[in-house]
């Protein structure tokens, strides 16, 4: 995202204060919260309940790695008292947006509240991963922290508690309600965690290949093995040499399926699936569509997609 000019932000604020047409806007007593990506948005709105207005900035179907906010989304942020984002390098556009459009608002980076892992743990190998990206990107990407922390429900529960606490700080009048709903949602996430653990424990196949490193926390939690990722670093097209290394892993590990992601170009995954004569499935780390319109539905859909090939 290009850096917002001060005049642009001031113009947006002025438009918001007059309703955009010189008239006074309708006043909402509820606290406004802006959230970067859908999985967090669903968790935040569950905790917020009727006491806060929660806005999702990243539209469903768009990649969290390549997003440029529109003036409308900037306006949403400008009115917010709290911004909730992942951090860890996943949504830096949100960080810049909060600083430019809502400099006095509080910001919660949930990724900083949980233990993390590194991206290269999922690559075919450090050397092959190194060759998968342009030379200029090596220093930035090598050993980078994996930001997809929400894919582990046990970490999500910690994040939910932090969301409840932070909402209570910006809106003290409803702090008890936020914390109560956070506790209730945490209990549901415990049940979801137990459900997924029971289902995955029964799978005979433990190895799978994802499109990029978005399922590392999920695999770690449920003792599955990501033996390769097709695109080790988002936005960097894998080289032919790297794809050859992935094909060798498919043969050696007898991988039963390749998975693409709906937010990203599936062509590299299709190439490997066709060359290996194995099915191409879909795993969605973000959700937000009709079939995955909640955090819990998203994870259950991913489990169901894996289950087709890993029983």
C-alpha positions as CSV (number, residue, x, y, z in Angstrom):
1,X,0.0,0.0,0.0
2,X,1.3,3.4,-0.9
3,X,1.8,5.7,2.1
4,X,-1.3,7.8,2.6
5,X,-0.8,11.5,2.4
6,X,-1.8,13.5,5.4
7,X,-4.2,15.6,3.3
8,X,-6.0,12.5,2.0
9,X,-6.5,11.1,5.5
10,X,-7.8,14.5,6.7
11,X,-10.2,14.6,3.7
12,X,-11.5,11.2,4.6
13,X,-12.0,12.2,8.2
14,X,-13.8,15.3,7.2
15,X,-16.1,13.4,4.9
16,X,-16.8,10.8,7.7
17,X,-17.6,13.6,10.1
18,X,-20.3,15.1,7.8
19,X,-21.6,11.9,6.3
20,X,-19.9,12.9,3.0
21,X,-22.6,15.4,1.9
22,X,-22.4,18.1,4.5
23,X,-25.0,16.5,6.8
24,X,-24.2,15.2,10.2
25,X,-23.9,11.4,10.3
26,X,-25.9,9.0,12.3
27,X,-24.2,8.6,15.7
28,X,-23.4,5.0,16.8
29,X,-22.8,4.4,20.5
30,X,-21.0,1.2,19.7
31,X,-17.2,0.9,19.6
32,X,-15.8,0.5,16.1
33,X,-13.2,-2.2,15.4
34,X,-11.3,-2.9,12.2
35,X,-9.9,-6.3,11.4
36,X,-7.5,-7.3,8.7
37,X,-8.5,-10.9,7.6
38,X,-11.6,-13.0,7.8
39,X,-10.6,-15.7,10.4
40,X,-9.7,-12.9,12.9
41,X,-12.8,-11.0,11.9
42,X,-15.1,-13.9,12.8
43,X,-13.4,-14.4,16.2
44,X,-13.6,-10.6,16.9
45,X,-17.3,-10.3,16.0
46,X,-18.1,-13.3,18.2
47,X,-16.4,-11.6,21.2
48,X,-17.8,-8.2,20.3
49,X,-21.4,-9.4,20.1
50,X,-24.0,-6.5,20.1
51,X,-21.6,-4.1,21.9
52,X,-19.2,-3.2,19.0
53,X,-19.3,-2.7,15.2
54,X,-16.7,-4.9,13.6
55,X,-15.4,-4.3,10.0
56,X,-13.5,-6.7,7.8
57,X,-10.9,-5.0,5.6
58,X,-9.7,-7.9,3.4
59,X,-12.5,-9.0,1.1
60,X,-13.1,-12.8,0.9
61,X,-11.2,-14.4,-2.0
62,X,-8.3,-11.9,-1.9
63,X,-4.8,-12.8,-0.7
64,X,-3.7,-11.4,2.6
65,X,-0.2,-11.0,1.2
66,X,-1.1,-8.7,-1.6
67,X,-3.8,-6.2,-0.6
68,X,-4.3,-2.5,-1.2
69,X,-7.1,-0.9,0.8
70,X,-9.7,1.2,-0.9
71,X,-10.9,4.7,0.3
72,X,-13.9,3.1,1.9
73,X,-11.8,0.7,3.9
74,X,-9.5,3.6,4.9
75,X,-12.6,5.4,6.1
76,X,-13.6,2.4,8.2
77,X,-10.2,2.4,9.9
78,X,-10.3,6.1,10.5
79,X,-13.4,5.7,12.6
80,X,-12.1,2.7,14.6
81,X,-10.9,2.7,18.2
82,X,-9.2,-0.7,17.8
83,X,-7.5,-2.5,15.0
84,X,-6.9,-6.2,15.1
85,X,-4.4,-7.8,12.9
86,X,-2.1,-10.9,12.7
87,X,1.2,-9.0,12.5
88,X,4.4,-11.2,12.0
89,X,4.7,-9.7,8.5
90,X,1.4,-11.1,7.2
91,X,-0.6,-7.9,7.0
92,X,1.8,-4.9,7.1
93,X,-0.7,-2.9,5.1
94,X,-2.9,-2.9,8.2
95,X,-0.1,-1.6,10.4
96,X,0.6,1.3,8.0
97,X,-3.1,2.0,7.6
98,X,-3.7,2.2,11.4
99,X,-0.8,4.6,11.8
100,X,-1.9,6.9,9.0
101,X,-5.7,6.8,9.4
102,X,-6.2,6.1,13.1
103,X,-3.0,7.1,14.9
104,X,-4.7,7.3,18.4
105,X,-6.5,3.9,18.1
106,X,-5.2,0.8,19.9
107,X,-3.7,-2.0,17.8
108,X,-3.7,-5.7,18.8
109,X,-1.3,-8.0,16.9
110,X,-2.5,-11.4,17.9
111,X,0.5,-13.2,16.3
112,X,2.7,-11.6,19.0
113,X,0.6,-13.3,21.8
114,X,1.3,-16.9,20.8
115,X,4.4,-19.1,20.2
116,X,5.6,-19.1,16.5
117,X,7.5,-21.2,14.0
118,X,9.5,-20.5,10.9
119,X,8.5,-20.7,7.2
120,X,11.4,-22.8,6.1
121,X,10.3,-25.7,8.3
122,X,7.9,-26.6,5.5
123,X,10.2,-26.2,2.5
124,X,11.5,-29.2,0.6
125,X,14.9,-28.3,2.0
126,X,16.8,-25.1,2.8
127,X,18.8,-25.3,-0.4
128,X,15.9,-26.0,-2.6
129,X,13.8,-23.3,-0.9
130,X,16.7,-20.9,-1.4
131,X,16.6,-21.5,-5.1
132,X,12.8,-21.1,-5.3
133,X,13.0,-17.3,-5.0
134,X,14.9,-14.5,-6.7
135,X,18.3,-13.7,-5.2
136,X,17.1,-10.3,-3.9
137,X,14.5,-12.0,-1.7
138,X,16.8,-14.4,0.2
139,X,17.7,-12.2,3.2
140,X,14.1,-11.1,3.7
141,X,12.5,-14.6,3.5
142,X,15.1,-17.0,4.9
143,X,14.0,-18.2,8.4
144,X,11.0,-15.8,8.4
145,X,8.3,-16.3,11.1
146,X,5.2,-18.2,9.9
147,X,2.3,-15.8,10.5
148,X,-0.6,-18.3,10.0
149,X,-1.1,-18.7,13.7
150,X,-4.9,-18.9,13.5
151,X,-4.7,-22.3,11.9
152,X,-4.2,-23.9,15.3
153,X,-7.4,-23.6,17.5
154,X,-5.3,-23.9,20.7
155,X,-3.5,-20.7,19.7
156,X,-6.7,-19.2,18.5
157,X,-8.1,-19.6,22.0
158,X,-5.2,-17.5,23.4
159,X,-5.9,-14.9,20.7
160,X,-9.6,-14.8,21.7
161,X,-8.7,-14.1,25.3
162,X,-6.4,-11.2,24.1
163,X,-9.3,-9.9,21.9
164,X,-11.7,-9.9,24.9
165,X,-9.2,-8.1,27.1
166,X,-8.4,-5.5,24.4
167,X,-12.0,-4.8,23.7
168,X,-12.5,-4.3,27.4
169,X,-9.8,-1.7,27.4
170,X,-11.3,0.4,24.6
171,X,-14.8,0.0,25.9
172,X,-14.7,-0.5,29.7
173,X,-18.5,-0.2,30.0
174,X,-18.9,-3.7,28.3
175,X,-15.6,-5.3,29.5
176,X,-17.4,-8.0,31.5
177,X,-19.5,-9.0,28.5
178,X,-16.5,-9.1,26.1
179,X,-14.6,-11.3,28.5
180,X,-17.6,-13.6,29.1
181,X,-18.1,-14.1,25.4
182,X,-14.4,-14.7,24.9
183,X,-14.5,-17.4,27.6
184,X,-17.6,-19.0,25.9
185,X,-15.9,-18.9,22.5
186,X,-12.7,-20.3,24.0
187,X,-14.7,-23.3,25.3
188,X,-16.1,-23.9,21.8
189,X,-12.6,-23.7,20.3
190,X,-11.5,-26.4,22.8
191,X,-14.3,-28.6,21.5
192,X,-13.2,-27.9,17.9
193,X,-9.6,-28.7,18.8
194,X,-10.7,-32.1,20.4
195,X,-12.9,-32.9,17.4
196,X,-10.1,-32.3,14.8
197,X,-7.6,-34.2,17.0
198,X,-9.9,-37.2,17.0
199,X,-10.5,-37.1,13.3
200,X,-6.9,-36.6,12.3
201,X,-5.6,-39.3,14.7
202,X,-7.5,-41.9,12.7
203,X,-5.8,-41.1,9.4
204,X,-3.4,-43.7,8.1
205,X,-1.7,-41.1,5.8
206,X,0.2,-38.4,7.6
207,X,2.1,-36.7,4.8
208,X,0.7,-34.0,2.6
209,X,1.8,-31.1,0.3
210,X,0.3,-27.6,0.6
211,X,0.4,-24.7,-1.8
212,X,2.3,-22.4,0.5
213,X,3.3,-22.4,4.1
214,X,-0.2,-21.7,5.6
215,X,-0.8,-25.0,7.3
216,X,2.3,-25.4,9.4
217,X,0.6,-24.7,12.7
218,X,-2.3,-27.0,11.8
219,X,0.1,-29.8,10.9
220,X,2.2,-29.3,14.0
221,X,-0.9,-29.4,16.3
222,X,-2.3,-32.6,14.8
223,X,1.0,-34.4,14.2
224,X,0.8,-34.3,10.4
225,X,3.7,-33.9,8.1
226,X,4.0,-31.2,5.4
227,X,6.6,-32.8,3.3
228,X,6.8,-30.0,0.8
229,X,5.2,-26.7,-0.1
230,X,4.7,-25.7,-3.8
231,X,5.3,-22.0,-3.3
232,X,7.7,-21.5,-0.3
233,X,7.3,-17.8,-0.3
234,X,4.1,-16.0,-1.2
235,X,4.4,-14.0,-4.4
236,X,7.5,-15.7,-5.6
237,X,7.0,-18.2,-8.4
238,X,8.8,-21.4,-7.7
239,X,11.6,-22.3,-10.2
240,X,11.6,-25.4,-12.4
241,X,14.3,-26.8,-10.2
242,X,12.3,-26.4,-7.1
243,X,9.2,-28.0,-8.7
244,X,11.4,-31.0,-9.7
245,X,12.4,-31.3,-6.1
246,X,8.7,-31.4,-5.1
247,X,8.0,-34.1,-7.7
248,X,10.7,-36.2,-6.2
249,X,9.2,-35.9,-2.7
250,X,5.8,-36.8,-4.1
251,X,7.2,-40.1,-5.5
252,X,9.4,-40.8,-2.4
253,X,6.6,-40.2,0.1
254,X,3.8,-41.6,-2.0
255,X,1.8,-38.5,-1.5
256,X,-1.9,-39.0,-2.2
257,X,-2.9,-35.5,-3.2
258,X,-1.7,-32.0,-3.9
259,X,-3.6,-29.0,-2.5
260,X,-4.1,-25.5,-3.9
261,X,-5.6,-22.4,-2.2
262,X,-8.5,-20.4,-3.5
263,X,-6.8,-17.1,-3.0
264,X,-3.7,-18.0,-5.1
265,X,-2.9,-19.0,-8.7
266,X,-3.4,-22.9,-8.8
267,X,-1.3,-23.5,-11.9
268,X,1.9,-24.7,-10.2
269,X,-0.2,-27.1,-8.1
270,X,-2.0,-28.4,-11.2
271,X,1.3,-28.9,-13.0
272,X,2.6,-31.1,-10.2
273,X,-0.7,-33.0,-9.8
274,X,-0.8,-33.8,-13.5
275,X,2.8,-34.8,-13.6
276,X,2.4,-37.0,-10.6
277,X,-1.0,-38.4,-11.7
278,X,-2.6,-37.6,-8.3
279,X,-5.7,-35.6,-7.3
280,X,-5.7,-31.8,-6.8
281,X,-7.6,-30.8,-3.7
282,X,-8.2,-27.4,-2.1
283,X,-7.3,-26.1,1.3
284,X,-8.4,-22.7,2.4
285,X,-6.5,-20.8,5.1
286,X,-8.7,-17.6,5.0
287,X,-12.3,-18.4,4.3
288,X,-15.1,-15.9,4.3
289,X,-17.2,-17.4,1.4
290,X,-20.7,-18.9,1.8
291,X,-19.5,-22.4,2.7
292,X,-16.8,-21.1,5.1
293,X,-18.4,-18.1,6.7
294,X,-17.1,-18.8,10.2
295,X,-13.8,-19.7,11.7
296,X,-15.1,-23.1,12.9
297,X,-16.6,-23.9,9.5
298,X,-13.3,-23.0,7.8
299,X,-11.3,-25.4,9.9
300,X,-13.9,-28.2,9.5
301,X,-14.0,-27.7,5.8
302,X,-10.2,-28.0,5.6
303,X,-10.3,-31.2,7.7
304,X,-13.0,-32.6,5.4
305,X,-10.8,-31.8,2.3
306,X,-7.8,-33.5,3.8
307,X,-9.8,-36.4,5.0
308,X,-10.8,-37.4,1.4
309,X,-7.2,-38.3,0.7
310,X,-5.6,-39.1,4.0
311,X,-7.8,-41.9,5.5
